[in-house]
Amino acid sequence: MKIVIPGGTGQVGGVLTRAFKAAGHEVVVISRSAGVRWDGHTLGRWADEIDGADVVVNLAGRSVSCRYTAENLQQMMRSRVDSARVVGEAIAKAADPPKVWLQMSTATIYSHRFDAPNDEETGVLGGREPDVPGYWTYSVEIAKRWEAELDEADTPATRKVALRAAMVMSPDKGGVFDYLSWLARVGLGGPVAGGHQYVSWIHDDDFVRAVALLIREPIAGAVNLAAPNPVPQREFMRELRGAWRVPVGLPATSWMAEIGAFAIRSDTELLLKSRRVVPGRLQQAGFEFHFPNWREAAQNLAERRR
């Protein structure tokens, strides 16, 4: 198959590109900095790569690993919405459109909650939670607008799937597992603000296999890409410390987390929002996770990272 990946130069794009190429597929990466070039919001010669492709996996969007200033949030919104819109335009004008368009979305679209897990059918979308920072609502709105561009695209010959992905854990340098492992190894991997907020995640092996299933099977609409057993942040970091054989992790209050996030130019939403997301539609489709539990996943990832 020919698989086109707009925005494919990041961690997730690297994971998919390696897997697709290892399976013998042709992979074309479209980005601002490598591969076939584009600007992320206007049609150009890059669109010729989509005409005749089998699959498009759009991962384009500004990294969320930054301070959530008004300017950065606006860039996140524009980069995601504009790229989804223009990919839809490229598919719509193609003489031979791809059979499948997988559009990256995010598990952040769901509500900050502790009481019950969010699947695709019964999950509660965020944006109306009491007592959360206002900009968390903006993050949810970004996700909703992202998916709206997918839904509204006039591409009747192309099946469309929104990938509501949790954190994809791979041993790659610069990825989320690398960053969290650094915290654990330097003794800062303790509970944050009590550690009761849930962490949703997916092992890179399962992520790749789930994407392959969604390419293969006639599934459309929103799909949660997350392991079936999200855990509280306290337990998540304890198991990660165990994988690195670090016995102790210093706890942090909310204000301490804010100082730390400021120092590394990130944001506390990534630490404090409770993302309790489960893969209802994947499991209904018969998908079997190789790494359903975080302990085994963390041990595998740490060993590969070593």
N, C-alpha and C positions, 0 to 999 in steps of 0.2 A: 504493500500500500504506500501511497504518497501521503505523508502527514505534514501539515503546515502548522507551525507553532508561533504565532505572533507573541511577542514578549517572552521568548523562550530562553533568555540569557541568564535568568536568575536560578536560585536553588531548585525550585520545582521543575523549571524547564530543563535543567541539567539532568535531573532524575529521569524525566520522561524521554529525553533525547537519547541517553545512554541505553535505556531499556528498548526503545523502538528500534534503534540501530542494531542492537544485539539480536533482535528478532528478525532482522533482515529487511526492515522497512526503510524507505527513503524519507529523510526528515529535512524539512526546510525551516530554518529559524528566521523570523522577521523581527527586526528590532531597530532601535535608534543607533546602536553602537557596533553591531556585528551581524554577519549573515546578510540577508537581503534587507536593505534599509527602507525605513518609512518614518513618517513624523508622528504616527499614532492617531491622526485625526482627519487626514485627507486621502482620497484615492490617488493611486500612483501606479507605477510599473509593478510594484510589489503584488498588486491584486492579480496579476497574471499567474502567479504561483497558486492561487486559490482555484482558478479555473482549471478543472481537470483533476484536482486533488481528491483523495478519498475522504480525508478527515481534516478538520480544522480544530485545533485546541488553542483557544485564545486565553493567554495568561497575562496579557498586558495590563499594567497599572503601576503607579508609583508605590514604592515599598512602604509598608506600614511601620517599618522600624525607624521611626523618627519622632520628634516632638510633635504633638497634635496641636500645632498653632493653626490659626485661621487660614493662613496662606497654605500650609501643608495639607490641611483637610480639603481645601479647594482644589489643590493639585491632585489629590487622591481621587476626588470626585470627577474632575475633568478627564484625567488619564483613563479611568475605567469606563466612564460613560462614552467618551469620544471613541475609544478604541473598539468597544462593542458595537457602537453605531456603524463605524466605517467597515468593520469586518462584515457586518450584516449587509452593507451596501455592496461590498465586493462579491459576496455570495449571490446576492440578488441579480447582479449584472453578469454573472458567469454563464457562459454557454453550456458548460458541463459542471454544474455545481457539486460540491462535496455531498456525500450521503449523510454525514454527521457533523454537527457543530457542537463541540463541548466548550462551554463558556465558563471560565473560572468565576466563582462567587465566593462566599465565605460563611462559615458557621457563626460569625459575628451577627448575622441577620437575626438570630434568635434572641429572646429575652434573657436578661440577667436574672437567673433564678436558681433556687436550691431545692425546690420541692419535688420536681418531676423532670424526667429527661425530655428533650425535644426531638421528636421524629418529624418526618415530612407531613404526616397526616394530622397529628394532634399538637405539634409544637406551637409555641406562642412566639410570634415575631416581636422583636423589640421595638423600642421607641416610646413606650408609655410607662416605663417603670418609674415608681416614685423613688426619690432619694438617690438618684444617680447623677453624675455630672452631665450637664447639658450636651457637651460634645459627644458623649456616648450615643445620643440620639442621632447625631449627624453621621456617625459611623454606620449606624443601621440604615439610615437614609441612603448612604452611598451604595450599600449592598442592594437595597430595593431598586434604586435607579439602574444599577448595573444589570439586574435581572430583567427590568422592564425593557431595556434596549433589546435584549435577547427575545423576549416575548413579542415585541412589536415589529421585529424585522420581518419583511415580506419575503420569506424563503420557503415556499411550500414544498420544494423538492428535497429539503434538508431537514433531517431530524435534529431537534435542539435539546440540549441538556445543560442545566445550570449546576455546576459543581460546588455545592455548599461545603467547602473543604475546611476541616479542622487543621491544626498545625501539622504539616508534613515533616516527620522526623527522619532525617537521613544523617549519615556521618560526615557529610561534606563540610569543609571549612567555611565559616561565615553563615551557616544555617542556624535555625533556631535551636537544634539539639546541641550544636557546638557552643552557642552562647550560654544555654542553660547548664551545660556541662562545665563550662568555665566557672560559673557561679558556684556550682557544687564543689569543684576541686579547690577553690580558694576559701572555702568555709562559709560562703554566703548563701548556701542552698537550703535555708530553713523556711518555715512557714511565713507567709506574708499576710499581715492583717488578720491573723488567726488561722489562715490556710484552709478555710472551709469552702472557698469558691472552687467550683469544678473546673478541671482542665480536660479539654477534648483534644485528641491527637490521632494520628494515623501513621503507622510504620511505612517507610517508603516502598517496601515490597508489596504490602497490601494496597497502597495507593496506586501503584503501577498496574496491579492485577485488576483493581476495581475499574480503572480507566479502560483497560482492555475489554472488560465485560460490557461496559457502557458503549463501547464502539461496536461490539459484536451483537448485543441483544437489543430488541426494539423497545427501549425504555426512553421516555421523553419527560421533560419537566425538571423540577428540582430534585436533586439527589444528595443526601448527606454522605460525605466522604469522611468518616470518623470511625475509630475503633468502637466496638460495642460496649466497652466498659470505661467510661470517663471516671476520673477519680478526683477527690479533693486535692487542692494544691499541696497541702501538708503531706499527704501520702505520695503524691507525684514526685515531690522533691526527695522524700525519704528513699524511695525506690531508686531514683537517679543517683543519690549519694551511694547507695548500696552497690550499684553497678560500677561506680568508680572507687569503691572501698574507702569512702570518706565517712567516718563515724558521726560527725557532728556538723550541723549547719545552723548558723546564727539566725534567729528569727528577726523579722523586721516589722515595724508598725507601718501604717499607711503613709505617715509623713516621712519616715525613713526611706520607704520605697520611692516616694516622690523625689527625694534628694538623689537617690541612686539613679533613677530614670533620667533625671536632668543631666547628671554627670555623663551618662553614656548616650545622650541625645535620643532617648526613647521615651515611651509614655507608659504610665501606670495602668491604663486600660488593659494592656496586654497581660498584666499580672493580677488585676483585681476583678475583672469581669468574670462572672461565673458562666462558663460555656458548657452546659450539660447537654451534649448532642449525641444522638445515637443513629445508626444507619438502618432505618426501617426498610427502605426500598431495596437496598442492597441485599439484606437478609431475606426479604421476600423473594428476591430473584435467585436465591440459593447460593449466594456468595459465602464462601468459607474463609474466615480470616486466618492467616498464618500466625498473626500476633494480636490476639484479642485482648491480652492483658499487658499492662504497662511494665510489670517487673521483667517479663521475658523480652519484651521489646527493648527496654533500656539496656539490658544485659547484652543483647545482640548488637545494638548500635554502638555501645561502648567498646565491645570487642573489635568490631570493624574499624572504629575510630583509632584504636591503638595500633 
